């Protein structure tokens, strides 16, 4: 089991620094944000499994030659079997670290989900007092505020899109349609769940380069995916004008707080930044990756996730 532990530790190191750094600097991600999103998810999942698995296999090594046999040996040890080798202090420390890390990751995810759901519930209550339903779309709320604002508020019991009166007055019908398509894409594709997962990952391991780079990349990628959905309904200049109206309005209102500010973890909020890569892909659109290359990238991501999973569940795979 030591070989498996070393392999998982090596993979964890690669996924903690060189691979995410290289991906964050890659230019192809703007041409296929969906494939890039799959790769980031594979890095996060495989990295977590590798970190926990490396310590788990190291700690269980005295108890057996595979995860199953070591688990059986651990049960026998707890039952007082004198023939089972007892793990030393180093192995007990490794097992404890693996258990604590796994518990910490799950607990942080639950805590982040609870915090964000409470924030959204409070924000929904504020909106019920300060906004009114759009006469053309019951799932759209119009906020009586001059600042150009557009964002979505996800919910399993009825998601809504929030627009400000100032934005509706400033945009043309086509530009407004672009904004609505952008926000609908956030809701339909459940970008809030992606942001929740990577936000909790960053909260749990803020010192890990992977978590910081992944969170920043995912924020940008969900906006690119929403941009692509809007571009299926309007032309690129129309979407760009609409996004600039929202962005410049938010910048002009940074000095004050207002009820239009969405809760944490909400995609497409009024203060979203138009990153240089988003602007560049709208100003000078590049052709998307060809299907063969995109499928190869997605297949590589699946393999990346499958490696630590296989090492963990297949008995004695490398023994």
NORZIVEN-V50411 format. One line per field, one symbol per residue. phi: phi as a letter, one per 30 degrees, with the letter a starting at -180 (. if undefined). psi: psi as a letter, one per 40 degrees, with the letter a starting at -180 (. if undefined). A space follows every 10 residues. Layout:
phi=???
psi=???
//
This chain:
phi=.ddddddddd ddddddbddd ddddcdcddd dbdddddddd dddddddddd dddddddddd edclcbdddd dddddddddj dddcdddded dddddddddd dddddddddd dddddddddd ddddddddcc bbdddcaddc cccdbdddba acbdadckdb ccbcdddedd cdeddddddd dddddeddch dddddddddd ddddbdddee dddddddded dddddddddd ddcbdedddd dddddddddd ddcddbcbdd dddeicdidd cdcddddddd dddbecdddd eddddddddd dddedddddd ddcddhecc
psi=eddddddddd ddddedcddd ddddeidedd egdddddddd dddddddddd ddddddddde deeieidddd ddddddddef heehhhiidd dddddddddd dddddddddd dddddddddd ddddddddde iiihdehdeh hhhgidhhhh iigiieegii hhiidddddd iidddddddd ddddddddef dddddddddd ddddgdehdd dddddddddd dddddddddd eediiddddd dddddddddd deedeiiiee hiiiehifid eihgiddddd dddghiiiii dddddddddd dddddddddd dddhhfde.
//
